[in-house]
Amino acid sequence: MSMNSNGGYWVSDEWRTNPDSLIPGGSVVSVEYHNGEIKMYDKIKKPIHYMNVIMAKGVGIKSISVDGEIAWQSN
């Protein structure tokens, strides 16, 4: 993972499990956790599906953004 300009980390290709995430194009999904950590995933082809998978696995998620727009936020 490499740091981005807003203090988060880009998740590198070596950690990606979907072969489509290695193909250029698609959206950027940013996941912000309550502990302040931010992980950013690029080349996401189906952002809604990706968000659902992240939320099903994730604990402590504060918000998820797609291409810079907040798509989901915890209460």
Backbone hydrogen bonds, N-H to C=O, Kabsch-Sander energy under -0.5 kcal/mol:
donor,donor_aa,acceptor,acceptor_aa,energy
2,S,10,W,-1.4
4,N,8,G,-2.8
7,G,4,N,-1.5
9,Y,38,I,-2.6
10,W,2,S,-3.7
11,V,40,M,-2.9
12,S,10,W,-0.6
15,W,12,S,-1.9
16,R,13,D,-1.5
21,S,18,N,-1.9
22,L,19,P,-1.7
23,I,20,D,-1.4
27,S,44,I,-3.2
29,V,27,S,-0.5
29,V,41,Y,-2.8
30,S,28,V,-0.5
30,S,65,S,-2.5
31,V,39,K,-3.2
32,E,30,S,-0.5
32,E,63,S,-2.8
33,Y,37,E,-3.0
34,H,60,G,-3.0
36,G,33,Y,-2.1
39,K,31,V,-2.5
40,M,9,Y,-3.3
41,Y,29,V,-3.0
44,I,27,S,-2.5
45,K,43,K,-0.6
50,Y,46,K,-2.5
51,M,47,P,-2.7
52,N,48,I,-2.1
53,V,49,H,-2.1
54,I,50,Y,-2.4
55,M,51,M,-2.8
56,A,52,N,-2.0
57,K,53,V,-1.6
58,G,54,I,-3.1
62,K,32,E,-2.9
63,S,32,E,-1.9
64,I,72,W,-2.6
65,S,30,S,-2.6
66,V,69,E,-2.7
67,D,28,V,-3.2
69,E,66,V,-1.8
71,A,64,I,-2.8
72,W,64,I,-1.8
74,S,62,K,-2.8
